[in-house]
Amino acid sequence: MKSVLKRSTLILFFTIAFIGGIAFFTVELVVSADDWANQPYNAHISGNGGLEQAGAIFDRNGTPLAQTVGENRVYNDNYSVRTGLLHTVGDNSLNISTAVQSKYRSQLTGYSLIWGLNMPQSLRTSHDMTLTVDANTCGAVYDALSAYDTSGACVVYNYKTGEVICSVSTLAYDPQAPPKINESNEKDYEGVYLDHVLSSTYTPGSIFKLVTAAAAIENIPDLFERTWYCEGSEEIGGNDITCVDGEAHGEINFRQALEHSCNIVFAKLAVEIGAEKMTAAAEKIGINMSFEIDDVKTPAGHYDVSKASVNQLAWSGVGQYNDEVNPMQMAMICGAIANGGKSVTPTYIKGGSGDLLELIGMKKSGSRDMFNPNTAAKLTEVLPDYTYDDFGGLTVKAKTGTAEVGEDKKPNAWMVGFSTDADCPLAFACVVENAGFGSQYAKPVAQTAMKYAAQALKAH
């Protein structure tokens, strides 16, 4: 009797499991069939990389960035615009996984469980998509970045609404005429499919002094009454800490130390604050976090001084040692400083007909407290001012950085910051790899980006 009961129980269990499995796969088929149909291995279903029936993609002003004409997918008629937006919009392939045409291909093509990709035109609803980016800004920034013939990234976003106005990554290629990459030329295109704004991390150099400054403001009560003496080089923890080119700054206060980017002062501050509190400040700001931007996860930055010597802790305070940050992350940090400590999550997607945002299951922009309001206010106060004309009439607070990367390479050039203008709440981050001084290489790109982004924002 017991064996019969046991067998009956097993049969019942497997029957329920079978029915549950069938139900699960049925639901998955209905809910996720469009995603399955638009996987890379099924792109042949519709030809032209799976985009021959795809909706159009527009910039914030209604300028076409990608659209289907006849049976061909065509891109903006301006070379700089379409190439500058390659990593944001994508091309006919699925090689750039973070691009809109890869990430939201099923929504753009309008796959139907009943009709597949062959739904009659009379039954189709619009699957167009409008982005927050400005085509003119991205084209101008691409020209500025590509002039250096090296990889780089530049992002500008509205720190009140989260709308990304500019996002450009180089190296890039023309999506209208993509290159044939093979073994003979693959080194020339190394990393070309990577969106450096969203998916790369870099040694920060002096832009990391924003983090050290925040930690100092919160942990050193008499910070603004102190002065330090800089001779251009000083032994800390058994080895020298040096300022750029050994420049001696003399006697300086905290504000002057940030303005002159004095490595000696910020190295001493990091050691005084200590590894535990420096780590806590970096964690609160989100340096070691990954952020989700329109379903794309940024790589986490890196700040770990758990095994650092005193000298290594000192160098971590000036953005060296093993520090790493992501460009979008740095733009968010700057936006949080400008926004009273609260960071608004960036978004590239403005909307589209047919409630597209709801279709793709996106959430409204969230926010995160990165700084307490007092810290944000003091950081805004002490950050260097940049002249009115330099940034197209904007009042800008910013920090440059020159990050040593070793291996006989030139430093990464950085500039990050934000405008304080009420009608142009813009935060930015710009990095040029293996270039040199941030003030020489990153600043001109940032100026171009902010000028054009301000024009785009004021036009609405």
Sequence and secondary structure as in RCSB ss.txt:
>XXXX:A:sequence
MKSVLKRSTLILFFTIAFIGGIAFFTVELVVSADDWANQPYNAHISGNGGLEQAGAIFDRNGTPLAQTVGENRVY
NDNYSVRTGLLHTVGDNSLNISTAVQSKYRSQLTGYSLIWGLNMPQSLRTSHDMTLTVDANTCGAVYDALSAYDT
SGACVVYNYKTGEVICSVSTLAYDPQAPPKINESNEKDYEGVYLDHVLSSTYTPGSIFKLVTAAAAIENIPDLFE
RTWYCEGSEEIGGNDITCVDGEAHGEINFRQALEHSCNIVFAKLAVEIGAEKMTAAAEKIGINMSFEIDDVKTPA
GHYDVSKASVNQLAWSGVGQYNDEVNPMQMAMICGAIANGGKSVTPTYIKGGSGDLLELIGMKKSGSRDMFNPNT
AAKLTEVLPDYTYDDFGGLTVKAKTGTAEVGEDKKPNAWMVGFSTDADCPLAFACVVENAGFGSQYAKPVAQTAM
KYAAQALKAH
>XXXX:A:secstr
 HHHHHHHHHHHHHHHHHHHHHHHHHHHHHHHHHHHHTSGGGGGGTSGGGTTT   EE TTS EEEEEETTEEEE
 SSHHHHHHTHHHH  SSS STTSHHHHTHHHHHT BTTTBT   GGG     EEES  HHHHHHHHHHHHTT S
 EEEEEEETTT BEEEEEEES   TTS     TTTGGGGTTTT  HHHH  B  GGGGHHHHHHHHHHH TTGGG
 EEEE SEEEETTEEEE GGG   EEEEHHHHHHTT HHHHHHHHHHH HHHHHHHHHHHTTT   EETTEE   
 B   TT  HHHHHHHTTT TT BB HHHHHHHHHHHHTTTEEE  BSEEE TTTHHHHTT     EEE S HHH
HHHHHHHS EE TGGGTT  EEEEEEEE   TT   EEEEEEEE  TT  EEEEEEETT   HHHHHHHHHHHHH
HHHHHHHHT 
